[in-house]
Amino acid sequence: MLYYALVFLVIALIAGVLGFSGIAGASAGIAQILFFLFLAFLVISLIVGLIRRV
């Protein structure tokens, strides 16, 4: 999932450089959503791992 966030980030950067503001904004938004979703899964898995150890 982090891979897709990075892909959309790169698409947003390329589209921003080329001047496609609508595509850049949409790609940046998708990348941001995927990144925060990845972080949420990371935190959840860390908490579950700590609970299983105890």
HTML snippet that shows the backbone in 3Dmol.js (N, CA, C, O; Angstrom):
<script src="https://3Dmol.org/build/3Dmol-min.js"></script>
<div id="view" style="width:600px;height:400px;position:relative"></div>
<script>
const pdb = `
ATOM      1  N   MET A   1       0.822  -1.181   0.000  1.00  0.00           N
ATOM      2  CA  MET A   1       0.000   0.000   0.000  1.00  0.00           C
ATOM      3  C   MET A   1       0.873   1.254   0.000  1.00  0.00           C
ATOM      4  O   MET A   1       0.528   2.267  -0.609  1.00  0.00           O
ATOM      5  N   LEU A   2       1.987   1.168   0.681  1.00  0.00           N
ATOM      6  CA  LEU A   2       2.902   2.301   0.660  1.00  0.00           C
ATOM      7  C   LEU A   2       3.435   2.532  -0.749  1.00  0.00           C
ATOM      8  O   LEU A   2       3.694   3.668  -1.148  1.00  0.00           O
ATOM      9  N   TYR A   3       3.597   1.441  -1.498  1.00  0.00           N
ATOM     10  CA  TYR A   3       4.051   1.542  -2.886  1.00  0.00           C
ATOM     11  C   TYR A   3       3.077   2.391  -3.708  1.00  0.00           C
ATOM     12  O   TYR A   3       3.494   3.253  -4.481  1.00  0.00           O
ATOM     13  N   TYR A   4       1.763   2.138  -3.531  1.00  0.00           N
ATOM     14  CA  TYR A   4       0.771   2.901  -4.280  1.00  0.00           C
ATOM     15  C   TYR A   4       0.757   4.371  -3.865  1.00  0.00           C
ATOM     16  O   TYR A   4       0.550   5.252  -4.700  1.00  0.00           O
ATOM     17  N   ALA A   5       0.976   4.631  -2.591  1.00  0.00           N
ATOM     18  CA  ALA A   5       1.048   6.016  -2.137  1.00  0.00           C
ATOM     19  C   ALA A   5       2.220   6.733  -2.801  1.00  0.00           C
ATOM     20  O   ALA A   5       2.098   7.886  -3.213  1.00  0.00           O
ATOM     21  N   LEU A   6       3.354   6.044  -2.902  1.00  0.00           N
ATOM     22  CA  LEU A   6       4.520   6.650  -3.552  1.00  0.00           C
ATOM     23  C   LEU A   6       4.288   6.834  -5.050  1.00  0.00           C
ATOM     24  O   LEU A   6       4.723   7.831  -5.626  1.00  0.00           O
ATOM     25  N   VAL A   7       3.605   5.880  -5.684  1.00  0.00           N
ATOM     26  CA  VAL A   7       3.305   6.007  -7.113  1.00  0.00           C
ATOM     27  C   VAL A   7       2.419   7.223  -7.367  1.00  0.00           C
ATOM     28  O   VAL A   7       2.685   8.009  -8.277  1.00  0.00           O
ATOM     29  N   PHE A   8       1.367   7.378  -6.564  1.00  0.00           N
ATOM     30  CA  PHE A   8       0.490   8.531  -6.747  1.00  0.00           C
ATOM     31  C   PHE A   8       1.207   9.837  -6.415  1.00  0.00           C
ATOM     32  O   PHE A   8       0.901  10.874  -7.004  1.00  0.00           O
ATOM     33  N   LEU A   9       2.145   9.802  -5.490  1.00  0.00           N
ATOM     34  CA  LEU A   9       2.922  10.994  -5.183  1.00  0.00           C
ATOM     35  C   LEU A   9       3.777  11.388  -6.383  1.00  0.00           C
ATOM     36  O   LEU A   9       3.855  12.567  -6.730  1.00  0.00           O
ATOM     37  N   VAL A  10       4.415  10.411  -7.013  1.00  0.00           N
ATOM     38  CA  VAL A  10       5.228  10.696  -8.198  1.00  0.00           C
ATOM     39  C   VAL A  10       4.358  11.215  -9.335  1.00  0.00           C
ATOM     40  O   VAL A  10       4.749  12.151 -10.034  1.00  0.00           O
ATOM     41  N   ILE A  11       3.180  10.619  -9.530  1.00  0.00           N
ATOM     42  CA  ILE A  11       2.259  11.098 -10.565  1.00  0.00           C
ATOM     43  C   ILE A  11       1.854  12.539 -10.282  1.00  0.00           C
ATOM     44  O   ILE A  11       1.776  13.358 -11.197  1.00  0.00           O
ATOM     45  N   ALA A  12       1.597  12.846  -9.018  1.00  0.00           N
ATOM     46  CA  ALA A  12       1.215  14.205  -8.655  1.00  0.00           C
ATOM     47  C   ALA A  12       2.350  15.189  -8.927  1.00  0.00           C
ATOM     48  O   ALA A  12       2.110  16.296  -9.409  1.00  0.00           O
ATOM     49  N   LEU A  13       3.576  14.792  -8.620  1.00  0.00           N
ATOM     50  CA  LEU A  13       4.718  15.681  -8.865  1.00  0.00           C
ATOM     51  C   LEU A  13       4.921  15.921 -10.363  1.00  0.00           C
ATOM     52  O   LEU A  13       5.156  17.052 -10.787  1.00  0.00           O
ATOM     53  N   ILE A  14       4.831  14.865 -11.153  1.00  0.00           N
ATOM     54  CA  ILE A  14       5.004  15.013 -12.601  1.00  0.00           C
ATOM     55  C   ILE A  14       3.883  15.860 -13.188  1.00  0.00           C
ATOM     56  O   ILE A  14       4.134  16.739 -14.012  1.00  0.00           O
ATOM     57  N   ALA A  15       2.651  15.601 -12.770  1.00  0.00           N
ATOM     58  CA  ALA A  15       1.524  16.381 -13.275  1.00  0.00           C
ATOM     59  C   ALA A  15       1.624  17.840 -12.836  1.00  0.00           C
ATOM     60  O   ALA A  15       1.245  18.742 -13.583  1.00  0.00           O
ATOM     61  N   GLY A  16       2.131  18.074 -11.633  1.00  0.00           N
ATOM     62  CA  GLY A  16       2.311  19.449 -11.166  1.00  0.00           C
ATOM     63  C   GLY A  16       3.345  20.200 -11.979  1.00  0.00           C
ATOM     64  O   GLY A  16       3.172  21.380 -12.283  1.00  0.00           O
ATOM     65  N   VAL A  17       4.423  19.511 -12.332  1.00  0.00           N
ATOM     66  CA  VAL A  17       5.463  20.140 -13.146  1.00  0.00           C
ATOM     67  C   VAL A  17       4.933  20.456 -14.541  1.00  0.00           C
ATOM     68  O   VAL A  17       5.261  21.496 -15.111  1.00  0.00           O
ATOM     69  N   LEU A  18       4.118  19.565 -15.086  1.00  0.00           N
ATOM     70  CA  LEU A  18       3.583  19.760 -16.433  1.00  0.00           C
ATOM     71  C   LEU A  18       2.401  20.724 -16.471  1.00  0.00           C
ATOM     72  O   LEU A  18       1.977  21.145 -17.548  1.00  0.00           O
ATOM     73  N   GLY A  19       1.870  21.073 -15.309  1.00  0.00           N
ATOM     74  CA  GLY A  19       0.810  22.065 -15.258  1.00  0.00           C
ATOM     75  C   GLY A  19      -0.593  21.509 -15.236  1.00  0.00           C
ATOM     76  O   GLY A  19      -1.552  22.260 -15.412  1.00  0.00           O
ATOM     77  N   PHE A  20      -0.743  20.216 -15.025  1.00  0.00           N
ATOM     78  CA  PHE A  20      -2.074  19.623 -14.933  1.00  0.00           C
ATOM     79  C   PHE A  20      -2.523  19.679 -13.483  1.00  0.00           C
ATOM     80  O   PHE A  20      -2.368  18.707 -12.744  1.00  0.00           O
ATOM     81  N   SER A  21      -3.069  20.796 -13.078  1.00  0.00           N
ATOM     82  CA  SER A  21      -3.372  21.000 -11.657  1.00  0.00           C
ATOM     83  C   SER A  21      -4.465  20.067 -11.158  1.00  0.00           C
ATOM     84  O   SER A  21      -4.406  19.631 -10.008  1.00  0.00           O
ATOM     85  N   GLY A  22      -5.459  19.746 -11.977  1.00  0.00           N
ATOM     86  CA  GLY A  22      -6.532  18.848 -11.541  1.00  0.00           C
ATOM     87  C   GLY A  22      -6.021  17.449 -11.282  1.00  0.00           C
ATOM     88  O   GLY A  22      -6.373  16.836 -10.274  1.00  0.00           O
ATOM     89  N   ILE A  23      -5.196  16.937 -12.178  1.00  0.00           N
ATOM     90  CA  ILE A  23      -4.632  15.598 -12.018  1.00  0.00           C
ATOM     91  C   ILE A  23      -3.652  15.581 -10.854  1.00  0.00           C
ATOM     92  O   ILE A  23      -3.613  14.618 -10.087  1.00  0.00           O
ATOM     93  N   ALA A  24      -2.874  16.623 -10.720  1.00  0.00           N
ATOM     94  CA  ALA A  24      -1.901  16.687  -9.619  1.00  0.00           C
ATOM     95  C   ALA A  24      -2.613  16.703  -8.270  1.00  0.00           C
ATOM     96  O   ALA A  24      -2.198  16.021  -7.334  1.00  0.00           O
ATOM     97  N   GLY A  25      -3.666  17.468  -8.178  1.00  0.00           N
ATOM     98  CA  GLY A  25      -4.411  17.540  -6.921  1.00  0.00           C
ATOM     99  C   GLY A  25      -5.066  16.224  -6.566  1.00  0.00           C
ATOM    100  O   GLY A  25      -5.050  15.807  -5.408  1.00  0.00           O
ATOM    101  N   ALA A  26      -5.645  15.566  -7.567  1.00  0.00           N
ATOM    102  CA  ALA A  26      -6.297  14.275  -7.323  1.00  0.00           C
ATOM    103  C   ALA A  26      -5.275  13.218  -6.925  1.00  0.00           C
ATOM    104  O   ALA A  26      -5.510  12.446  -5.996  1.00  0.00           O
ATOM    105  N   SER A  27      -4.152  13.177  -7.617  1.00  0.00           N
ATOM    106  CA  SER A  27      -3.117  12.188  -7.299  1.00  0.00           C
ATOM    107  C   SER A  27      -2.513  12.449  -5.928  1.00  0.00           C
ATOM    108  O   SER A  27      -2.238  11.507  -5.184  1.00  0.00           O
ATOM    109  N   ALA A  28      -2.308  13.693  -5.590  1.00  0.00           N
ATOM    110  CA  ALA A  28      -1.774  14.026  -4.272  1.00  0.00           C
ATOM    111  C   ALA A  28      -2.767  13.645  -3.180  1.00  0.00           C
ATOM    112  O   ALA A  28      -2.373  13.161  -2.119  1.00  0.00           O
ATOM    113  N   GLY A  29      -4.034  13.860  -3.436  1.00  0.00           N
ATOM    114  CA  GLY A  29      -5.059  13.477  -2.461  1.00  0.00           C
ATOM    115  C   GLY A  29      -5.107  11.978  -2.243  1.00  0.00           C
ATOM    116  O   GLY A  29      -5.214  11.516  -1.107  1.00  0.00           O
ATOM    117  N   ILE A  30      -5.028  11.216  -3.323  1.00  0.00           N
ATOM    118  CA  ILE A  30      -5.032   9.756  -3.212  1.00  0.00           C
ATOM    119  C   ILE A  30      -3.784   9.281  -2.477  1.00  0.00           C
ATOM    120  O   ILE A  30      -3.859   8.395  -1.625  1.00  0.00           O
ATOM    121  N   ALA A  31      -2.634   9.872  -2.806  1.00  0.00           N
ATOM    122  CA  ALA A  31      -1.390   9.488  -2.133  1.00  0.00           C
ATOM    123  C   ALA A  31      -1.461   9.790  -0.637  1.00  0.00           C
ATOM    124  O   ALA A  31      -0.977   9.008   0.181  1.00  0.00           O
ATOM    125  N   GLN A  32      -2.050  10.901  -0.289  1.00  0.00           N
ATOM    126  CA  GLN A  32      -2.170  11.271   1.119  1.00  0.00           C
ATOM    127  C   GLN A  32      -3.085  10.302   1.861  1.00  0.00           C
ATOM    128  O   GLN A  32      -2.772   9.883   2.975  1.00  0.00           O
ATOM    129  N   ILE A  33      -4.211   9.945   1.253  1.00  0.00           N
ATOM    130  CA  ILE A  33      -5.136   9.004   1.882  1.00  0.00           C
ATOM    131  C   ILE A  33      -4.468   7.647   2.083  1.00  0.00           C
ATOM    132  O   ILE A  33      -4.571   7.054   3.156  1.00  0.00           O
ATOM    133  N   LEU A  34      -3.784   7.157   1.052  1.00  0.00           N
ATOM    134  CA  LEU A  34      -3.120   5.861   1.157  1.00  0.00           C
ATOM    135  C   LEU A  34      -2.008   5.886   2.202  1.00  0.00           C
ATOM    136  O   LEU A  34      -1.813   4.907   2.922  1.00  0.00           O
ATOM    137  N   PHE A  35      -1.285   6.990   2.288  1.00  0.00           N
ATOM    138  CA  PHE A  35      -0.208   7.103   3.270  1.00  0.00           C
ATOM    139  C   PHE A  35      -0.751   7.038   4.690  1.00  0.00           C
ATOM    140  O   PHE A  35      -0.207   6.321   5.530  1.00  0.00           O
ATOM    141  N   PHE A  36      -1.826   7.785   4.966  1.00  0.00           N
ATOM    142  CA  PHE A  36      -2.377   7.770   6.314  1.00  0.00           C
ATOM    143  C   PHE A  36      -3.042   6.434   6.633  1.00  0.00           C
ATOM    144  O   PHE A  36      -3.044   6.001   7.785  1.00  0.00           O
ATOM    145  N   LEU A  37      -3.601   5.782   5.625  1.00  0.00           N
ATOM    146  CA  LEU A  37      -4.152   4.449   5.823  1.00  0.00           C
ATOM    147  C   LEU A  37      -3.045   3.464   6.171  1.00  0.00           C
ATOM    148  O   LEU A  37      -3.214   2.616   7.047  1.00  0.00           O
ATOM    149  N   PHE A  38      -1.906   3.578   5.481  1.00  0.00           N
ATOM    150  CA  PHE A  38      -0.749   2.740   5.789  1.00  0.00           C
ATOM    151  C   PHE A  38      -0.260   2.996   7.215  1.00  0.00           C
ATOM    152  O   PHE A  38       0.059   2.050   7.935  1.00  0.00           O
ATOM    153  N   LEU A  39      -0.199   4.241   7.624  1.00  0.00           N
ATOM    154  CA  LEU A  39       0.228   4.550   8.989  1.00  0.00           C
ATOM    155  C   LEU A  39      -0.730   3.981  10.032  1.00  0.00           C
ATOM    156  O   LEU A  39      -0.296   3.500  11.079  1.00  0.00           O
ATOM    157  N   ALA A  40      -2.025   4.034   9.747  1.00  0.00           N
ATOM    158  CA  ALA A  40      -3.011   3.477  10.674  1.00  0.00           C
ATOM    159  C   ALA A  40      -2.820   1.972  10.811  1.00  0.00           C
ATOM    160  O   ALA A  40      -2.864   1.441  11.920  1.00  0.00           O
ATOM    161  N   PHE A  41      -2.607   1.278   9.690  1.00  0.00           N
ATOM    162  CA  PHE A  41      -2.368  -0.161   9.749  1.00  0.00           C
ATOM    163  C   PHE A  41      -1.079  -0.478  10.497  1.00  0.00           C
ATOM    164  O   PHE A  41      -1.007  -1.474  11.217  1.00  0.00           O
ATOM    165  N   LEU A  42      -0.074   0.351  10.333  1.00  0.00           N
ATOM    166  CA  LEU A  42       1.187   0.157  11.044  1.00  0.00           C
ATOM    167  C   LEU A  42       0.986   0.266  12.547  1.00  0.00           C
ATOM    168  O   LEU A  42       1.464  -0.582  13.301  1.00  0.00           O
ATOM    169  N   VAL A  43       0.292   1.290  12.981  1.00  0.00           N
ATOM    170  CA  VAL A  43       0.048   1.487  14.418  1.00  0.00           C
ATOM    171  C   VAL A  43      -0.785   0.336  14.977  1.00  0.00           C
ATOM    172  O   VAL A  43      -0.504  -0.161  16.068  1.00  0.00           O
ATOM    173  N   ILE A  44      -1.807  -0.088  14.236  1.00  0.00           N
ATOM    174  CA  ILE A  44      -2.654  -1.191  14.689  1.00  0.00           C
ATOM    175  C   ILE A  44      -1.837  -2.472  14.813  1.00  0.00           C
ATOM    176  O   ILE A  44      -1.974  -3.202  15.795  1.00  0.00           O
ATOM    177  N   SER A  45      -0.993  -2.749  13.830  1.00  0.00           N
ATOM    178  CA  SER A  45      -0.201  -3.977  13.892  1.00  0.00           C
ATOM    179  C   SER A  45       0.826  -3.920  15.025  1.00  0.00           C
ATOM    180  O   SER A  45       1.111  -4.944  15.646  1.00  0.00           O
ATOM    181  N   LEU A  46       1.379  -2.751  15.299  1.00  0.00           N
ATOM    182  CA  LEU A  46       2.303  -2.625  16.434  1.00  0.00           C
ATOM    183  C   LEU A  46       1.599  -2.861  17.764  1.00  0.00           C
ATOM    184  O   LEU A  46       2.142  -3.527  18.647  1.00  0.00           O
ATOM    185  N   ILE A  47       0.408  -2.326  17.908  1.00  0.00           N
ATOM    186  CA  ILE A  47      -0.355  -2.510  19.147  1.00  0.00           C
ATOM    187  C   ILE A  47      -0.729  -3.977  19.331  1.00  0.00           C
ATOM    188  O   ILE A  47      -0.602  -4.521  20.429  1.00  0.00           O
ATOM    189  N   VAL A  48      -1.194  -4.623  18.247  1.00  0.00           N
ATOM    190  CA  VAL A  48      -1.557  -6.036  18.331  1.00  0.00           C
ATOM    191  C   VAL A  48      -0.322  -6.876  18.658  1.00  0.00           C
ATOM    192  O   VAL A  48      -0.409  -7.823  19.440  1.00  0.00           O
ATOM    193  N   GLY A  49       0.821  -6.539  18.068  1.00  0.00           N
ATOM    194  CA  GLY A  49       2.054  -7.267  18.372  1.00  0.00           C
ATOM    195  C   GLY A  49       2.475  -7.119  19.823  1.00  0.00           C
ATOM    196  O   GLY A  49       2.944  -8.078  20.435  1.00  0.00           O
ATOM    197  N   LEU A  50       2.312  -5.928  20.376  1.00  0.00           N
ATOM    198  CA  LEU A  50       2.654  -5.727  21.795  1.00  0.00           C
ATOM    199  C   LEU A  50       1.697  -6.470  22.710  1.00  0.00           C
ATOM    200  O   LEU A  50       2.113  -7.006  23.737  1.00  0.00           O
ATOM    201  N   ILE A  51       0.428  -6.508  22.352  1.00  0.00           N
ATOM    202  CA  ILE A  51      -0.558  -7.210  23.180  1.00  0.00           C
ATOM    203  C   ILE A  51      -0.305  -8.715  23.150  1.00  0.00           C
ATOM    204  O   ILE A  51      -0.461  -9.386  24.170  1.00  0.00           O
ATOM    205  N   ARG A  52       0.082  -9.252  21.999  1.00  0.00           N
ATOM    206  CA  ARG A  52       0.353 -10.692  21.886  1.00  0.00           C
ATOM    207  C   ARG A  52       1.574 -11.111  22.688  1.00  0.00           C
ATOM    208  O   ARG A  52       1.626 -12.238  23.180  1.00  0.00           O
ATOM    209  N   ARG A  53       2.545 -10.239  22.830  1.00  0.00           N
ATOM    210  CA  ARG A  53       3.749 -10.574  23.603  1.00  0.00           C
ATOM    211  C   ARG A  53       3.445 -10.754  25.078  1.00  0.00           C
ATOM    212  O   ARG A  53       4.049 -11.591  25.750  1.00  0.00           O
ATOM    213  N   VAL A  54       2.512  -9.967  25.574  1.00  0.00           N
ATOM    214  CA  VAL A  54       2.196  -9.980  27.012  1.00  0.00           C
ATOM    215  C   VAL A  54       1.314 -11.124  27.314  1.00  0.00           C
ATOM    216  O   VAL A  54       0.928 -11.319  28.467  1.00  0.00           O
TER     217      VAL A  54
END
`;
const viewer = $3Dmol.createViewer("view");
viewer.addModel(pdb, "pdb");
viewer.setStyle({}, {cartoon: {color: "spectrum"}});
viewer.zoomTo();
viewer.render();
</script>
